[in-house]
Every structure is written in structure tokens, then in C-alpha cells.
Amino acid sequence: MERIEILHTDTLYTHRPLAEQFRELAERLGIALGWHYLLDFAWAASKIDLARPITVMDAGAASGLMQWWLAEAGVKVISVDRTSRAALPWKLRNRYHVVGMRPEDLLTDSPAQSIRGFLPSRYPQRWKTYPAKLRATLDSLCAHRQRDQRGIVRIYNQDLRTMPDIEPDSVDAVVSISALEHNPPDELKACVSELMRVLKPGGTLVATLAAARNNDWYHEPSKGWCYTEATLRDIFGLRPDSPSNYDHYDELFTALRDCAELRDNLADFYFRSGNNGMPWGVWDPKYQPVGVLRVKRKE
């Protein structure tokens, strides 16, 4: 099962139902997708076994889609990110069963803030938007009534290099979507070591990162590292015979650059800034996503 796999754009077709699930979920929650995230989500989701009740850690989750997709599948999720989500928006809290690992991980709002959702704006010029606001509030409450049918999402605001509140061998699977590459090589190795510590023997670590052909390098606009096959094998501790498709690097990169589905659906935020993976919305991929699958070996 272990492998390193540069994500082929064919993933959008071989796993089309999964890609559409994530696209629809993003629209429903109002979450903009990174330029290659549909590839990442579809590939990673296809590697997670949902046939039985499991606990999955979403490592570097932020407020991203994977944790909410898992929750809707009935999975118990441990959502870890070093950036605080203590003020997680109520549109997500009402829709999903969200709790804090510790009291400081998820702040509670006053009842007045919840009631305010039913009230019109204090400003008369905004009253014309009140019907839509009320409908959205009622929809959120309906989702809140149904949320216990979904999996629980436990928010844990913590650096991935040290997670003292998570017991060893306690998580069935770990998934990380385009997050670990924001760590330089020395820190990434510490992150992976800690993720493997909390993973149960026989469990899987599924991660997507950014690939580099010959040398590890840092992509300044997206603040992320691009890693070679040799570096990923070393950091993730993969067996020497674990398959890889890095020998098709150039061919896969050409397919990525020619992918109209990704090119023509860039999120709006790309066009407003040069500090992202596709500066100013100009389609010119400088790296390609790569997936790593590691299994924790049983003693």
C-alpha cells in the first residue's frame, strides 16, 4: 500500500464522484478551493476506509473541507492546526458537532450573539437583506438539529510537532491536505514522527504535499516547500521498494499544465494577490501535488 504518487489529473475522472462531493461541499459551505485541491481531496479520500467506525486526524486542518467531509461520513475527527480556530464561525459550528479538545480550543459565544441572527440589522440601509439573512439563520438551525447524526469534530489548536494531549496508537488514520509542505525539512520530519506516534499500528498516514524534480526548494508566494522523492522517502520512512511515479515527473507536469478543469476554475482570491500558489490568477503552475501513503507497521 505504501507509495509516493504525483497526482495525475486523471484522478479528477477516475474518482469523479469524490471530486464532485468536495466541489459541492465547498459551494455549500462557502469555502474557496486551492487550485489543485480537488485533486488532493479526491486522491486522499479514496485512500481512507470508511467501511467501519474510525477516528481520523486531519493534520493541518485549518477550516478546510476534509474534516467536514469526514464528519458527514460519520467519522470522529481530531482537527489539528497550529493556527487557532477558537473563534470558528457559527455557520460551521451549527452545521457540525464541533467541540474543543481543551476549553481554550473553542470559545463559546454569548446567547445574545445567537439571538442576533434572528434580528434585522441595526442599520436601515441594510434591512433589504434581512429576508435572506433570516433564511440563512433558519437553515443553520435546521442543520444544528441534525448535526448529531454526523461525526464529531474535535478542535485541537496545536503544533503538529508535539501533541501531548493525543495518546500514542490512538488514531485509525491521519490525513493531511497540502499542509505539511509549510514546514522546512527538519521540522517536517518532526511532524511526521509525531503523526506516526499517534497512529495505530496498521493505520495509514495519507498526505499531499508539493513535488520537486531534482532539489528541494521553497515557493515564496505560497510559503511552501517542494520536495524531491528522495527527501519524501527519508522523511516518511518509506520502504525502498515502495512504488513511485516520479520517473514520469515531466509527463505529469505537462498534463497538469494542460488541465482545463483546474485552469478555468481558479478561486477568486487568486486574482486579488500575488502571495498564493497561483499569483494574480495567472495559470502557470510552478509545482505539482504529490501524495504520500505510509502504513504504520505492526511490531
C-alpha positions as CSV (number, residue, x, y, z in Angstrom):
1,M,0.0,0.0,0.0
2,E,2.8,2.4,0.7
3,R,3.6,4.8,-2.2
4,I,4.6,8.2,-3.4
5,E,2.3,9.3,-6.2
6,I,2.5,12.6,-8.1
7,L,-1.2,13.3,-8.6
8,H,-2.3,12.7,-12.2
9,T,-5.1,14.9,-13.4
10,D,-6.9,11.7,-14.4
11,T,-7.7,11.5,-10.7
12,L,-10.5,14.0,-11.4
13,Y,-12.1,11.4,-13.7
14,T,-11.2,8.1,-12.0
15,H,-12.6,9.5,-8.7
16,R,-15.2,11.8,-10.2
17,P,-17.9,11.1,-7.5
18,L,-15.4,12.1,-4.8
19,A,-14.3,15.2,-6.6
20,E,-17.9,16.3,-7.1
21,Q,-18.6,15.7,-3.4
22,F,-15.9,18.1,-2.4
23,R,-16.8,20.6,-5.1
24,E,-20.4,20.7,-3.8
25,L,-19.4,20.8,-0.2
26,A,-17.2,23.8,-0.9
27,E,-20.0,25.6,-2.5
28,R,-22.4,24.7,0.3
29,L,-20.0,26.0,3.0
30,G,-18.7,28.9,1.0
31,I,-15.1,27.7,1.2
32,A,-12.8,28.6,-1.7
33,L,-10.7,25.8,-3.0
34,G,-6.9,26.0,-3.7
35,W,-6.0,25.5,-7.4
36,H,-5.1,21.8,-7.0
37,Y,-7.2,20.9,-4.0
38,L,-9.8,18.8,-5.9
39,L,-7.0,16.5,-7.0
40,D,-5.7,16.3,-3.4
41,F,-9.1,15.7,-1.8
42,A,-10.2,13.1,-4.4
43,W,-6.9,11.2,-4.1
44,A,-6.7,11.3,-0.3
45,A,-10.4,10.4,0.2
46,S,-10.0,7.4,-2.0
47,K,-7.3,6.0,0.4
48,I,-9.5,6.3,3.6
49,D,-11.5,3.2,4.5
50,L,-14.9,4.4,5.8
51,A,-16.4,0.9,6.0
52,R,-16.2,0.9,9.8
53,P,-16.4,3.5,12.6
54,I,-13.0,5.1,12.8
55,T,-11.2,8.1,14.3
56,V,-9.2,10.2,11.8
57,M,-6.9,13.1,12.5
58,D,-6.9,15.9,10.0
59,A,-3.4,17.3,10.3
60,G,-3.1,21.0,9.4
61,A,-6.8,21.2,9.0
62,A,-7.4,24.9,9.4
63,S,-11.1,25.4,8.5
64,G,-10.7,23.2,5.4
65,L,-13.1,20.8,3.8
66,M,-11.6,17.4,4.7
67,Q,-12.7,17.5,8.3
68,W,-16.3,18.4,7.3
69,W,-16.4,15.8,4.6
70,L,-15.3,13.2,7.2
71,A,-17.8,14.4,9.7
72,E,-20.6,14.0,7.2
73,A,-19.4,10.4,6.6
74,G,-19.9,9.8,10.4
75,V,-16.2,9.8,11.2
76,K,-14.8,11.0,14.6
77,V,-12.4,13.8,13.6
78,I,-9.5,15.3,15.5
79,S,-8.8,18.6,13.8
80,V,-5.3,19.8,14.4
81,D,-3.7,23.1,13.3
82,R,-1.2,25.4,14.9
83,T,-3.4,28.4,13.9
84,S,-6.2,28.9,16.5
85,R,-9.7,28.1,15.4
86,A,-11.1,29.1,18.8
87,A,-13.4,31.6,17.0
88,L,-14.6,29.1,14.4
89,P,-17.6,30.6,12.6
90,W,-21.0,29.6,13.8
91,K,-22.1,28.6,10.3
92,L,-19.7,25.6,10.8
93,R,-20.5,25.0,14.5
94,N,-24.2,24.9,13.9
95,R,-23.9,22.5,10.9
96,Y,-21.4,20.1,12.6
97,H,-20.9,18.7,16.0
98,V,-17.8,20.7,17.0
99,V,-16.1,20.6,20.4
100,G,-12.8,21.8,21.7
101,M,-10.1,19.3,22.8
102,R,-9.4,21.7,25.7
103,P,-11.6,24.7,26.9
104,E,-9.3,27.2,25.1
105,D,-9.5,25.4,21.8
106,L,-13.1,26.5,21.0
107,L,-14.6,29.6,22.6
108,T,-18.3,29.9,23.3
109,D,-20.3,32.9,22.3
110,S,-22.9,34.6,24.4
111,P,-26.6,33.7,23.8
112,A,-27.1,37.3,22.6
113,Q,-24.8,36.6,19.7
114,S,-27.0,33.6,18.7
115,I,-30.3,35.6,19.1
116,R,-28.8,38.4,17.0
117,G,-29.0,36.1,14.0
118,F,-32.8,36.5,14.1
119,L,-32.8,40.2,14.3
120,P,-32.6,42.7,11.4
121,S,-29.5,44.9,11.0
122,R,-29.1,48.0,13.2
123,Y,-28.7,50.0,10.1
124,P,-31.9,50.7,8.0
125,Q,-30.0,50.8,4.7
126,R,-29.3,47.0,5.2
127,W,-32.8,46.0,6.0
128,K,-33.4,44.8,2.4
129,T,-31.0,41.9,3.1
130,Y,-32.9,40.8,6.2
131,P,-35.1,38.1,4.5
132,A,-32.0,36.3,3.1
133,K,-30.3,36.7,6.5
134,L,-33.2,35.1,8.3
135,R,-33.4,32.2,5.8
136,A,-29.7,31.5,6.3
137,T,-30.1,31.6,10.1
138,L,-33.1,29.2,10.0
139,D,-31.2,26.9,7.6
140,S,-28.3,26.9,10.1
141,L,-30.6,26.0,12.9
142,C,-32.1,23.1,10.9
143,A,-28.6,21.8,10.3
144,H,-27.8,22.2,14.0
145,R,-30.8,19.9,14.9
146,Q,-29.4,17.2,12.5
147,R,-25.8,17.5,13.4
148,D,-25.7,14.7,16.0
149,Q,-26.2,12.3,13.1
150,R,-22.8,13.2,11.8
151,G,-19.4,12.6,13.3
152,I,-17.9,14.8,15.9
153,V,-15.1,17.2,15.1
154,R,-12.7,17.8,18.0
155,I,-10.7,21.1,17.5
156,Y,-7.1,21.0,18.8
157,N,-5.1,24.1,18.3
158,Q,-1.6,22.7,18.5
159,D,1.7,22.5,16.5
160,L,1.9,19.1,14.8
161,R,5.5,18.6,16.1
162,T,4.2,17.9,19.6
163,M,0.7,16.8,20.5
164,P,0.8,15.9,24.2
165,D,-3.0,15.5,24.5
166,I,-3.1,12.7,22.0
167,E,-2.3,9.2,23.2
168,P,0.1,7.0,21.3
169,D,-1.5,4.4,19.0
170,S,-4.9,6.1,19.3
171,V,-5.9,7.2,15.8
172,D,-7.0,4.9,13.0
173,A,-5.8,7.2,10.1
174,V,-4.2,10.5,9.6
175,V,-4.9,12.7,6.6
176,S,-3.2,16.0,5.7
177,I,-4.1,18.1,2.7
178,S,-1.5,20.5,1.3
179,A,-0.4,21.5,4.8
180,L,2.8,19.7,5.7
181,E,4.8,21.5,3.0
182,H,4.7,24.6,5.0
183,N,7.3,23.0,7.2
184,P,11.0,23.0,6.3
185,P,12.7,19.6,6.1
186,D,13.9,19.4,9.7
187,E,10.5,20.4,11.1
188,L,8.6,18.2,8.6
189,K,10.5,15.2,9.9
190,A,9.4,16.0,13.5
191,C,5.8,16.4,12.3
192,V,5.8,13.1,10.6
193,S,7.3,11.4,13.6
194,E,4.6,12.8,15.8
195,L,1.8,11.8,13.4
196,M,3.2,8.2,13.3
197,R,3.3,8.2,17.1
198,V,-0.4,8.8,17.5
199,L,-1.3,6.4,14.6
200,K,-2.4,2.9,15.5
201,P,-0.3,0.0,14.2
202,G,-1.7,-0.9,10.8
203,G,-3.2,2.6,10.4
204,T,-2.4,4.8,7.4
205,L,-1.0,8.3,7.0
206,V,-2.3,9.9,3.9
207,A,-0.7,13.3,3.0
208,T,-0.5,15.6,0.0
209,L,2.4,18.0,-0.4
210,A,4.2,19.7,-3.3
211,A,6.7,17.9,-5.5
212,A,10.2,19.0,-6.7
213,R,12.1,17.3,-9.5
214,N,15.8,17.5,-8.6
215,N,16.2,19.6,-5.5
216,D,14.0,20.7,-2.5
217,W,13.1,24.3,-3.0
218,Y,10.9,26.9,-1.4
219,H,8.0,28.5,-3.3
220,E,7.8,32.0,-1.8
221,P,4.3,33.1,-3.0
222,S,2.6,30.1,-1.3
223,K,5.1,29.9,1.6
224,G,5.5,26.2,0.9
225,W,8.4,23.7,0.3
226,C,8.5,21.5,-2.8
227,Y,10.1,18.1,-2.0
228,T,12.0,15.5,-4.1
229,E,11.3,11.8,-4.0
230,A,14.5,11.1,-2.0
231,T,13.5,13.6,0.7
232,L,10.0,12.3,1.0
233,R,11.2,8.7,1.2
234,D,13.6,9.7,4.0
235,I,11.2,11.9,6.0
236,F,8.2,9.5,5.8
237,G,10.4,6.4,6.3
238,L,9.1,4.6,3.3
239,R,10.4,1.2,2.3
240,P,12.9,1.2,-0.6
241,D,10.6,-0.9,-2.8
242,S,7.6,1.4,-2.2
243,P,6.3,2.4,-5.7
244,S,6.7,5.9,-7.1
245,N,5.9,7.6,-10.3
246,Y,8.5,10.4,-10.0
247,D,10.1,8.9,-13.2
248,H,7.1,10.4,-15.1
249,Y,7.6,13.8,-13.5
250,D,7.8,15.8,-16.7
251,E,4.9,14.0,-18.4
252,L,2.7,14.5,-15.3
253,F,3.6,18.2,-15.1
254,T,2.6,18.6,-18.8
255,A,-0.8,17.1,-18.1
256,L,-1.2,19.4,-15.1
257,R,-0.4,22.5,-17.1
258,D,-2.9,21.4,-19.8
259,C,-5.8,20.6,-17.4
260,A,-8.6,22.9,-18.4
261,E,-10.8,21.9,-15.4
262,L,-8.3,23.3,-12.9
263,R,-7.2,26.2,-15.1
264,D,-10.7,27.5,-15.7
265,N,-12.0,27.2,-12.1
266,L,-9.5,29.3,-10.1
267,A,-10.9,30.7,-6.9
268,D,-11.5,34.5,-6.8
269,F,-8.9,35.0,-4.1
270,Y,-6.0,34.1,-6.5
271,F,-6.8,37.2,-8.7
272,R,-6.5,39.6,-5.7
273,S,-3.0,38.8,-4.5
274,G,0.5,37.6,-5.6
275,N,1.0,35.7,-2.3
276,N,-0.5,32.4,-3.1
277,G,0.1,29.3,-5.2
278,M,-1.2,30.9,-8.4
279,P,-0.1,34.6,-8.1
280,W,-2.6,37.1,-9.5
281,G,-4.7,34.3,-11.1
282,V,-2.3,33.7,-13.9
283,W,-2.4,29.9,-14.7
284,D,1.3,28.9,-14.5
285,P,1.8,26.0,-12.2
286,K,5.3,26.0,-10.6
287,Y,4.9,22.8,-8.7
288,Q,2.6,19.8,-8.7
289,P,0.8,18.0,-5.9
290,V,2.2,14.7,-4.7
291,G,0.6,12.1,-2.4
292,V,2.3,10.0,0.2
293,L,0.8,6.9,1.7
294,R,2.5,5.4,4.7
295,V,1.4,2.5,6.8
296,K,2.4,2.1,10.5
297,R,4.0,-1.3,10.7
298,K,2.8,-3.7,13.4
299,E,5.5,-4.8,15.8
